[in-house]
């Protein structure tokens, strides 16, 4: 996002297919999420909650984030 005076300039979104396998584990209600990113929209929707998953970057295991249950169900399947 680039701010040019008062006008906000943004690039367009495009669709991409992932080339790698995702590493995820189930969220356990009540677990400490220190070190796990949870987006503000997910927080506002009541996350973290049962069915959510914790994803991690396979090349940096300290980089972790919450994947909401509905998004996980719609976009992931086990190998």
C-alpha positions in Angstrom: 0.0 0.0 0.0 1.5 3.3 -1.0 0.2 6.7 0.2 0.4 9.4 -2.5 -0.8 12.6 -0.9 -4.4 11.9 0.0 -5.0 9.1 -2.5 -4.3 5.6 -1.4 -2.8 3.4 -4.0 -3.0 -0.4 -3.7 -2.2 -3.3 -6.0 -4.9 -5.7 -7.1 -5.5 -9.1 -5.5 -4.8 -12.1 -7.6 -5.5 -15.8 -7.0 -2.6 -18.1 -6.2 -2.4 -21.8 -5.5 0.0 -23.0 -2.8 3.0 -25.1 -3.8 3.8 -26.6 -0.5 2.3 -28.7 2.3 0.9 -26.8 5.3 1.8 -27.7 8.8 -1.1 -27.3 11.2 -2.2 -28.7 14.6 -5.6 -28.4 16.4 -6.1 -25.5 18.8 -6.9 -26.8 22.3 -9.4 -24.5 24.1 -7.7 -22.6 26.9 -4.1 -23.2 25.7 -1.6 -20.3 25.9 -1.4 -18.6 22.5 1.7 -16.6 23.4 3.7 -16.5 20.1 0.7 -17.3 18.0 -0.7 -14.5 15.8 -4.5 -14.1 15.9 -6.0 -11.5 13.4 -8.3 -8.8 14.7 -11.2 -10.0 12.5 -10.8 -13.5 13.9 -10.8 -12.2 17.4 -13.9 -10.2 16.7 -15.6 -13.3 15.3 -14.9 -15.1 18.6 -11.6 -16.9 17.8 -9.8 -18.8 19.2 -12.4 -21.5 19.5 -12.9 -25.2 19.2 -12.1 -26.4 15.6 -9.5 -23.7 15.0 -6.0 -24.8 13.9 -2.5 -23.4 14.6 -0.4 -23.2 11.5 3.4 -22.7 11.4 5.9 -21.8 8.8 7.8 -25.0 8.0 11.0 -23.0 7.6 10.6 -21.0 10.9 8.7 -22.9 13.5 8.5 -19.7 15.7 6.2 -18.1 13.1 2.7 -19.4 14.0 -0.8 -18.1 13.4 -4.4 -19.2 14.1 -6.5 -20.5 11.2 -10.2 -20.1 11.9 -12.2 -23.3 12.0 -14.4 -22.3 9.0 -11.5 -21.3 6.8 -9.7 -24.5 7.7 -12.7 -26.6 6.9 -13.2 -24.8 3.5 -9.6 -24.9 2.4 -7.6 -27.8 3.9 -7.8 -31.6 3.9 -5.4 -34.2 5.5 -2.9 -36.0 3.4 
